[in-house]
Amino acid sequence: MNQSNISTWAIAVESVELLGDDGLTLEQVAQACSLSSQWLINRVHAGVLAPAAVDANGDISPSSGWRFSSATVMRARRVAELERCFDADPQLAALTVDLMEEVALLRKRVQKAVDSGNG
């Protein structure tokens, strides 16, 4: 990854964090992750990624104005990296990311328990 790509990604990640509940569009997520919109659409339809918001009718088409959370951006990046590095099937990559996220959550809980026990 060259320096300009790193700078662009860093700005995109900062923007994601600042957006909070507003979310990102499909195109913004694709750009932030250096993925195609079609890749994201395929993963949403496969149940690997989920938009944070769909229209009032529950429409699951991209034209309905999908919005994605910053957590979904990070998940998409992890799934894409696992698919690329290990030639993983999207469902297997998603399961692996689920486990990674669960381990991170459990580590936070343990750390919180340890910190509160030392207080």
C-alpha positions as CSV (number, residue, x, y, z in Angstrom):
1,M,0.0,0.0,0.0
2,N,1.6,3.3,-1.0
3,Q,1.5,6.5,1.1
4,S,-1.4,8.1,-0.7
5,N,-3.5,5.0,-0.2
6,I,-2.7,5.0,3.5
7,S,-3.6,8.7,3.8
8,T,-6.8,8.2,2.0
9,W,-7.8,5.2,4.1
10,A,-6.9,7.1,7.3
11,I,-9.1,10.0,6.3
12,A,-11.9,7.6,5.4
13,V,-11.7,5.8,8.8
14,E,-11.8,9.1,10.6
15,S,-14.8,10.1,8.7
16,V,-16.5,6.8,9.5
17,E,-16.0,7.4,13.2
18,L,-17.3,10.9,13.0
19,L,-20.5,9.9,11.3
20,G,-21.9,8.0,14.2
21,D,-25.5,7.1,13.7
22,D,-25.8,8.8,10.3
23,G,-24.0,5.9,8.6
24,L,-22.4,5.6,5.2
25,T,-23.9,5.0,1.8
26,L,-23.0,1.9,-0.2
27,E,-20.6,3.9,-2.4
28,Q,-18.9,5.5,0.6
29,V,-18.3,2.1,2.2
30,A,-17.0,0.7,-1.1
31,Q,-14.6,3.6,-1.3
32,A,-13.5,3.4,2.3
33,C,-12.8,-0.3,1.9
34,S,-11.4,-0.2,-1.6
35,L,-14.1,-2.7,-2.7
36,S,-16.6,-2.6,-5.5
37,S,-20.2,-1.8,-4.7
38,Q,-21.2,-5.1,-6.3
39,W,-18.9,-7.0,-3.8
40,L,-20.8,-5.3,-1.0
41,I,-24.2,-6.0,-2.5
42,N,-23.3,-9.7,-2.9
43,R,-22.2,-9.9,0.7
44,V,-25.4,-8.2,2.0
45,H,-27.6,-10.6,0.0
46,A,-25.6,-13.5,1.3
47,G,-26.1,-12.3,4.9
48,V,-22.4,-11.6,5.5
49,L,-22.9,-7.9,5.9
50,A,-26.0,-6.0,7.0
51,P,-27.0,-2.4,6.4
52,A,-27.7,-0.5,9.6
53,A,-30.8,1.0,8.0
54,V,-33.2,0.0,5.1
55,D,-36.3,1.8,4.0
56,A,-39.5,1.7,5.9
57,N,-40.9,-1.2,3.9
58,G,-37.8,-3.3,4.8
59,D,-36.6,-3.2,1.2
60,I,-33.3,-5.0,0.8
61,S,-32.3,-3.5,-2.5
62,P,-29.4,-1.2,-2.7
63,S,-31.6,1.5,-4.4
64,S,-33.6,1.7,-1.1
65,G,-30.9,3.9,0.4
66,W,-28.8,1.5,2.5
67,R,-26.8,3.0,5.3
68,F,-23.9,1.3,7.0
69,S,-22.4,1.7,10.4
70,S,-18.7,2.2,11.1
71,A,-18.7,-1.4,12.6
72,T,-19.9,-2.7,9.2
73,V,-17.0,-0.9,7.5
74,M,-14.5,-2.6,9.7
75,R,-16.3,-6.0,9.2
76,A,-16.3,-5.6,5.4
77,R,-12.6,-4.9,5.5
78,R,-11.9,-8.0,7.6
79,V,-14.1,-10.2,5.5
80,A,-12.5,-9.0,2.3
81,E,-9.0,-9.5,3.8
82,L,-9.8,-13.1,4.8
83,E,-11.3,-13.9,1.4
84,R,-8.2,-12.4,-0.3
85,C,-5.5,-13.9,1.9
86,F,-6.9,-17.3,2.5
87,D,-9.1,-17.7,-0.6
88,A,-12.0,-18.1,1.9
89,D,-15.6,-18.6,1.0
90,P,-17.6,-15.5,2.1
91,Q,-19.6,-17.5,4.7
92,L,-16.4,-18.9,6.2
93,A,-14.8,-15.5,6.3
94,A,-17.9,-14.1,8.0
95,L,-17.9,-16.8,10.6
96,T,-14.2,-16.1,11.3
97,V,-14.9,-12.4,11.7
98,D,-17.8,-13.3,14.0
99,L,-15.4,-15.3,16.2
100,M,-12.8,-12.5,16.1
101,E,-15.4,-10.0,17.2
102,E,-16.5,-12.3,20.0
103,V,-13.0,-12.8,21.3
104,A,-12.5,-9.0,21.3
105,L,-15.7,-8.5,23.2
106,L,-14.7,-11.2,25.8
107,R,-11.3,-9.7,26.2
108,K,-12.9,-6.3,26.9
109,R,-15.2,-7.9,29.5
110,V,-12.2,-9.7,31.2
111,Q,-10.2,-6.4,31.2
112,K,-13.1,-4.5,32.7
113,A,-13.5,-7.2,35.4
114,V,-9.8,-7.1,36.2
115,D,-9.8,-3.3,36.3
116,S,-12.9,-3.1,38.6
117,G,-11.3,-5.8,40.9
118,N,-8.2,-3.7,41.3
119,G,-10.1,-0.5,42.2
